[in-house]
Amino acid sequence: MDALATSMSTVLDTCVWSKTMTHESLITYLVEESYELIDAVEAGDRDALLEELGDVLLQVVFHSEIARRTSGEEFSLDDVARAANEKMIRRHPHVFGNDVALTVDDVYRVWRAAKAREKATRTSILEGIPQAMPALALADKVLGRATQAGLDIFQTDAVKPPVFEDEAQLGALLLSIAASANEQGLDAERALRSALRDVQETLRAAENEAGAGAGTQEPSVH
């Protein structure tokens, strides 16, 4: 890792293109590398997985080196690794502390308590959800948070979610919707994002009325 960080420092010292890069201008590359990593995982390609993990890691190193050189940021790759390690320890008190978690449900309970302590100042279940996520992933996250907080956006007969036998049936319907949108010149991604903005407004209004607060979430590495 030290060798990689040193090489990145040298690149930023000498490469004309790299010197122009910022956190913002690197976003496109981070997204692209993340998708390529997903492709490698889904393909079960060991060599591609090794390469794409390295590419994502390189983005982390790149951002860290930019931060180290930027006034007002001034943190290094070591600081990033230290913060990640500290968070992992905090989120796993059943591993590094005295809490006991013998089942998956126990892990959820312990994790939720740890997360709640960290995010005690949050006033909405929607806080912390990256709005730049792809629309379907964003929908899954938003609706998941709503369900865990006991908020139902399908309370009326206006919209009733269909029931699917399996993911194949769901995938076929999603594909047909995308195809229909394409034929009609509609942007399915933008349409879903627009609908999600309405959903989030509804959820915030419900939170204010019910005092739902931060709610609960399922465990994740972050």
Residue, then its C-alpha position, 0 to 999 in steps of 0.5 A: m500500500d505504501a508503494l502505491a501511495t508513493s507512486m500516486s504522489t509521483v504521478l501527481d507531481t509529474c503528470v500534467w493530466s493528473k495535476t488537473m484532476t479534482h474530487e469532482s472531475l474524478i467522479t465519472y471515473l469512480v462510477e465507471e470503475s465501480y460498474e466494471l467491478i460489479d461486472a467482474v463480480e457477476a461474471g465470476d472472473r477472478d483475474a478481472l476481479l483482481e484488476e477491478l478491485g485495484d482500479v477502485l482502490l486506485q481511485v481511493v488513493f487518488h482522492s486521498e492524495i488530492a486531499r493531502r495536497t488541498s488546503g482545508e482537507e489535508f488528510s492522507l490515505d492513512d487517515v482514510a484507512r484509520a477512519a474506516n478501521e475505527k468505524m468497522i470496530r464501532r459497528h461490530p461491538h459483538v466482535f470487538g466489544n462485549d455485546v453478544a450476537l449469536t444469530v443474524d437477528d442479533v447482529y441486526r439488533v446490535w448494528r442498529a443500536a451502534k448506528a443509532r448512537e452514531k446518527a443520533t442527530r439525524t432528523s429523517i430516515l432519508e438522511g444519508i441516502p445518496q441521491a446520485m444512486p441509480a433510480l432503481a437502487l435509490a427506490d429500493k433504499v428509500l422504500g426500505r427505510a420507509t418500511q423499517a420506520g413503519l411508513d406505508i406509501f401505498q396506503t390508498d388504492a391508487v397504487k398497489p404494488p404487484v406481487f411477483e413469483d420470482e426475480a425473472q418475472l420482475g426483470a421481464l416486467l422492468l424490461s418491458i417498461a423500459a422498452s415501452a418508455n423507449e418507444q414513446g420517447l420517455d426517460a424511465e430513469r428520470a421518470l422514476r427519479s421524479a416519482l421518488r422525489d414525490v415519495q420522499e416529500t410524502l415520507r418527510a411529511a409523514e415523519n413530521e406528523a408522526g415524529a418518526g425520526a431516524g428509524t432503523q436500517e439493515p446492517s451494511v459495511h458503511 
